[in-house]
Amino acid sequence: MCGTAGRQPAILVADDEVMILDLVTNLMQSEGYLPLPASDGHAALELSRSYKGTIDLMITDLEMPRLNGTDLCSHLLAERPGIKVLVMTGEDIGRLRRDAASLPVLPKPFDCLVLTARVRALLAMGGTP
């Protein structure tokens, strides 16, 4: 899949569960995206700050050590205006903190087809969801 000006859309993937991180990273790569994997929120923030290109979307877990997904989203939305966000969680969606509840949420466990459809939809949207 080609992005704007023929480039692959870059997707930052943050999850402290190695199996989920590998699954989402491999799935995004197989869909034609450029995945940027990070093992937790702190690593994702550092990767975002060192990556010079555009990051089109971040897929992040909410519960991670060192820097949780909600705080990571706050930093990235401030530092990279226009980045789209999809949060994953195994928690009850009804119990999400108010700041996280305003973001698109993908409950864990998830179906890979649902994930790829959500990613395509978010990338097709103009502006921040």
Residue, then its C-alpha position, 0 to 999 in steps of 0.5 A: m500500500c502506498g501512502t502520500a507521494g508514493r511512500q509507505p505509511a509509517i506505523l509506530v507500534a508500542d506493546d510490552e507483550v512480545m507476542i502482540l508486538d511481533l504479531v502487529t508488526n508483522l501484520m502491518q508489514s504484510e499489509g505494506y506499511l512501515p512498522l516501527p516497533a517499540s517494546d514499551g511507551h518509553a521506547a516508543l516515545e524515544l523512537s518517535r523523537s529520533y525518527k525524522g520521517t512522518i509517523d502516520l499512525m500509532i498503535t499502542d497498548l494502554e497498560m505498559p511499564r515506564l510510560n503507559g499508553t495514555d501518557l504516550c498518546s498525550h506526548l505524541l499528539a502534542e509533538r506530532p500534530g496530525i498523528k492518528v492513534l489506535v489504542m489496544t487494551g484487554e481492560d473493560i472498555g467501560r472502565l477506561r480513563r476519560d482521556a483514553a476513552s476519547l481515542p479509538v479503541l481496539p479490545k484485546p484479543f482482536d481479530c487480525l482482519v478487524l485490526t487491518a480494517r481499523v488501520r485502513a479506516l484511520l489512515a483514510m481519515g483526514g485530520t486527527p480522529 
